[in-house]
């Protein structure tokens, strides 16, 4: 019972945004993938700016592999 209650509480605390393909068509956003090996499997963490901003070019152009790694 405790496990089910905990699951419900976690679900209630999570905000889920549903985005359709129509919502993203012709919209600018940036996306960064951090790819790593985890126990023999390839795993990627994906971060993007969709819904936050249109990924301003002056900010995007300052992101490098080195500073993205430092801030992960």
BELKA-V85415 format. One record per pair of residues at least 12 apart in sequence whose ideal C-beta (glycine too) atoms are under 8 Angstrom apart, sorted by the first residue. I is the first residue (numbers start at 1). J is the second residue. D is the distance in whole Angstrom. If there is no record, write none. Layout:
i->{I/I}
j->{J/J}
d->{D/D}
//
This chain:
i->{17/19/19/24/27/27/28/28/29/29/29/29/29/29/29/30/30/30/30/31/31/31/31/31/32/32/32/32/32/33/33/33/34/34/34}
j->{51/50/51/50/50/54/54/55/48/49/50/52/53/54/55/48/49/55/60/46/47/48/49/50/46/47/48/63/68/45/46/47/47/68/72}
d->{7/7/8/7/7/7/5/6/6/5/4/8/8/7/5/6/5/4/5/6/7/4/8/8/8/5/7/7/6/7/5/8/8/8/6}
//
